[in-house]
Amino acid sequence: MGSVGIIVNPWAGKDVRRLHAPVGHTPDTAKIGIVRRVAIGALDAGADRVYVSRDVGRIAERAVKGVDGAELVDGPSTGSPLDTRRAATQMADLGCAAVAVLGGDGTSRDVTMGWRDVPMIPISTGTNNVFPGFVDGSSAGTAAGLVACGALALGAVAPRAKLLTVDITMPSGDLLQDIALVDVGVIDDHGTGARAVVKPGLIRMVVAALAVPASTGLSAIAGRTRPIAADEDGGVVVRLGGTHRYVRVPIIPGSFDVLPIESIDVLPDGGSVRVDGPCVLAYDGERDRVLPAGAAAVITVSRTGPYVIDVARTLRAAAERHLFDAPAPSPLPESVPAPRPTEASHGH
């Protein structure tokens, strides 16, 4: 028997990009419903316990109220990405065999920072949703429960994702390391600000492990010039500028920009590209690291990311093995016919 973890980012889908585009957000009531369905589905499929990380929006607390077998896990409650990273570490310490993650690309990245080898089911509730997918909560919970109870082996249903590792050398000689799951954007700016990238004219380069034409954000720049899918090794490097080629791209939801493309290069698995400061590095669509003059970053793509449980593959495998079969219900007791009225009772 094994346990399932659930991590929900209460701020997912509520960032500044929503102010620049005609698009709504995933309300808390929807997130509550997803968390509750995941928990019930996991327990029904065989998980012995579901651990749900508390959040400052009290989404988890409201979602699992009255669900036997679900347990809330306390965290730092800072309202920052630290909460998600800490929750992932706690799920690892608790021995969770699968973790459902509600959020966008940044949330999945934060979970991976807290637990590099996390076996996750990323569920899309964010603004940029290249890495997580739109998955029904009941199905996600069932898949997590089947893996947790050992009915299906993780290796059979969860391929390892690609990862962008960013090794930084600061002018002082200090060495730092960051990661991204989807893309690293090189932005001609001096600070992180509100973190979201909303000014396409400042984008110098995009290094993408996932280049999806149907996506929105920095990944779409690569996706609309040189697509590369999750099951393809390697990545792509797109440098912006010049007058040779122009591509129309949705950087933020509901808005399109025409961007100049200078060059496109394919990175093989294990391949690297160097970036020199000054600039700002945006990880999975969010400005995160200021690279000062004299600093350098080496970005490497490799298949060393988290294990991503394929919900559809998991449920198909379970169906093929008859894991959803249930014993026949017990027969109902034979009903005793009511006594027929006698002539003396006149039917009363």
SULJODA-V905084 format. One record per residue. RES is the residue in one small letter. SS is DSSP state (H for helix, E for strand, - for the rest). OMEGA is omega in whole degrees, 0 to 359 (NA if undefined). Layout:
RES&SS&OMEGA  RES&SS&OMEGA
This chain:
m&-&180  g&-&184  s&E&179  v&E&176  g&E&175  i&E&177  i&E&180  v&E&177  n&-&184  p&-&182  w&-&182  a&-&179  g&-&182  k&-&185  d&-&187  v&H&179  r&H&179  r&H&179  l&H&184  h&-&187  a&-&178  p&-&182  v&-&180  g&-&179  h&-&177  t&-&184  p&-&180  d&H&180  t&H&178  a&H&179  k&H&177  i&H&180  g&H&180  i&H&181  v&H&182  r&H&180  r&H&177  v&H&182  a&H&181  i&H&179  g&H&180  a&H&180  l&H&179  d&H&183  a&H&175  g&-&177  a&-&181  d&-&180  r&E&175  v&E&176  y&E&182  v&E&181  s&E&176  r&-&178  d&-&185  v&-&177  g&-&180  r&-&178  i&H&181  a&H&182  e&H&180  r&H&185  a&H&187  v&-&178  k&-&179  g&-&179  v&-&179  d&-&181  g&-&177  a&E&184  e&E&179  l&E&180  v&E&181  d&-&178  g&-&184  p&-&178  s&-&179  t&-&185  g&-&182  s&-&177  p&H&177  l&H&180  d&H&181  t&H&181  r&H&179  r&H&179  a&H&179  a&H&178  t&H&178  q&H&179  m&H&176  a&H&181  d&H&180  l&-&177  g&-&180  c&E&181  a&E&178  a&E&181  v&E&174  a&E&185  v&E&179  l&E&180  g&E&178  g&-&181  d&H&181  g&H&179  t&H&178  s&H&177  r&H&180  d&H&177  v&H&180  t&H&177  m&H&179  g&H&181  w&-&188  r&-&183  d&-&185  v&-&172  p&E&191  m&E&167  i&E&181  p&E&183  i&E&188  s&E&170  t&-&185  g&-&178  t&-&174  n&-&187  n&-&176  v&-&181  f&-&177  p&-&179  g&E&176  f&-&186  v&-&175  d&-&183  g&H&179  s&H&179  s&H&179  a&H&179  g&H&178  t&H&179  a&H&179  a&H&180  g&H&179  l&H&177  v&H&183  a&H&183  c&-&177  g&-&178  a&-&176  l&-&181  a&-&180  l&H&183  g&H&182  a&H&186  v&H&185  a&E&175  p&E&178  r&E&182  a&-&173  k&-&182  l&E&171  l&E&179  t&E&183  v&E&179  d&E&188  i&E&172  t&E&181  m&-&180  p&-&179  s&-&185  g&-&178  d&-&179  l&E&180  l&E&176  q&E&175  d&E&178  i&E&171  a&E&180  l&-&185  v&-&184  d&E&171  v&E&178  g&E&176  v&E&189  i&E&176  d&-&182  d&-&184  h&-&181  g&-&182  t&-&177  g&-&180  a&-&174  r&-&183  a&E&178  v&-&183  v&-&180  k&-&185  p&H&181  g&H&181  l&H&183  i&E&180  r&E&186  m&E&173  v&E&173  v&E&188  a&E&170  a&-&175  l&-&179  a&E&189  v&-&181  p&-&183  a&-&183  s&-&174  t&-&180  g&-&183  l&H&179  s&H&181  a&H&177  i&H&177  a&H&183  g&H&182  r&-&176  t&-&179  r&-&184  p&-&173  i&E&187  a&-&182  a&-&182  d&-&175  e&-&179  d&-&176  g&-&182  g&E&182  v&E&178  v&E&179  v&E&175  r&E&183  l&E&180  g&E&178  g&E&182  t&E&185  h&E&186  r&E&177  y&E&182  v&E&177  r&E&188  v&E&172  p&E&179  i&E&175  i&E&185  p&-&175  g&-&181  s&E&183  f&E&177  d&E&175  v&E&186  l&E&177  p&E&181  i&E&181  e&E&181  s&E&178  i&E&179  d&E&178  v&E&175  l&E&175  p&-&176  d&-&184  g&-&181  g&-&184  s&E&173  v&E&183  r&E&178  v&E&179  d&E&177  g&-&11  p&-&176  c&E&173  v&E&177  l&E&178  a&E&181  y&E&179  d&-&174  g&-&183  e&E&178  r&E&189  d&E&189  r&E&175  v&E&179  l&E&183  p&-&176  a&-&181  g&-&178  a&-&179  a&E&177  a&E&176  v&E&183  i&E&184  t&E&178  v&E&180  s&E&179  r&-&181  t&-&182  g&-&181  p&-&174  y&E&183  v&E&181  i&E&179  d&-&186  v&H&182  a&H&179  r&H&181  t&H&182  l&H&177  r&H&179  a&H&179  a&H&179  a&H&180  e&H&179  r&-&179  h&-&182  l&-&178  f&-&180  d&-&180  a&-&177  p&-&179  a&-&180  p&-&179  s&-&180  p&-&178  l&-&178  p&-&180  e&-&181  s&-&178  v&-&182  p&-&179  a&-&179  p&-&180  r&-&182  p&-&177  t&-&181  e&-&183  a&-&183  s&-&181  h&-&177  g&-&181  h&-&NA
